[in-house]
Amino acid sequence: MTTLEHSQLVQPLPRQLIPGSKDMKKEKMLLIAAVSLGGIFFLLAAVLLYGSVSKFHDLETELGGKKDKLNSYYSEDPFPSRENVKAENANVLTAVHWSNELIKKLSDSNITSTDSSPSLFKRRLGITGSILRKKALNRNTALPENFSFGFSAYSQEKRPNPDDVPRLTEQLRITKKLCEILLTNRVKSITSIARDEFEKSQSRNNATSPVRTERRRRSSRSRSRTPDPVQSSPERSVSDAGIIKKGKLHTKYHFALDFIGSSFCLLGILNDLASSDMFAVVTSVKVRKDIPELLPEEESKVDEVEIDTNKPLLHAPEKPVQIRVCGPEMELPIDIHIEVNVYKFREEITGGKS
């Protein structure tokens, strides 16, 4: 090979590939920066991947625990153990015991009767009426003529149905207690007493409440007065008054009392009802006063004493001027309407059988 041919084959290197040149150094720096940045991204990806894998393993472990717990529920015996059954029976018996104690305390106030003789009821009605009339006379309490205390249907020859006698006897005993409370507080007069007339009609659904009875009895007096809100209340069925239905703990009798007395009498009656041995709840109190608040002028007028102002006053007048403006004797009687529920409770409840 000649010298010319050798010179043609050996070509000089480009300038950027010559070691130590500026272009070579710049490319190395770019390569190192790219490798470093790639390494940083790789490390960051590795850290994130490690965190995700750890979280995945934790969730997988938690899921496995919940599955095991669910499988344990499915594998449990669905029937309670004998120990639990005995414990629950003991709890039920304890609850029934204390419920019976409560019902027993409440039922101590029951006014009950098992009589079924119509003639015995008629005799008891007559005796009760005589006793109450005598007490009213002793306390100067006026009663309407031939007052039957809410049992006008049996004041003559009519006899009650034997099936109704027990409840009628209970109502009669309650009426006697209510009247004794009124008489003890010395009301001026007793206008009317109404009760649940469950036996009034052949059809049990047409039995009337004291509200309806009271509306009929007081219709003549209420024509010239403002209607009482009680009289416009809806009628209610009372055919099952006094009967404790299956599954119920109590029943009630409803009474409406109308009398004339003072506010002191009303307060005394309310206090006596609250302290009575009956379980009585006052449901309504209506007061109506159709007379002036103060005494008429002729009753409140006092003697006038003439005094001569021109002469010296050497002594006091013989009759000092006294004006009485308050006190029980100054209060005029008012019409009072009270409605009362008297409750009767079941004697006992049962339960707790194993």
Secondary structure, 3 states (H helix, E strand, C coil): CCHHHHHHHCCCCCHHHCCCCHHHHHHHHHHHHHHHHHHHHHHHHHHHHHHHHHHHHHHHHHHHHHHHHHHHHHCCCCCCCHHHHHHHHHHHHHHHHHHHHHHHHHHCCCCCCCCCCHHHHHHHHHHHHHHHHHHHHHCCCECCCCCCCCCHHHCCCCCCCHHHHHHHHHHHHHHHHHHHHHHHCCCCEEEEEEECECCCCCCHHHCECHHHHHHHHCHHHHCCCCCCHHHHCCCCCCCCCCCCCCCCCEEEEEEEEEEEECHHHHHHHHHHHHCCCCCEEEEEEEEECCCCCCCCHHHHCCCCCCCCCCCCCCCCCCCCCCCCCCCHHHCCCEEEEEEEEEEEECCCCCCCCC
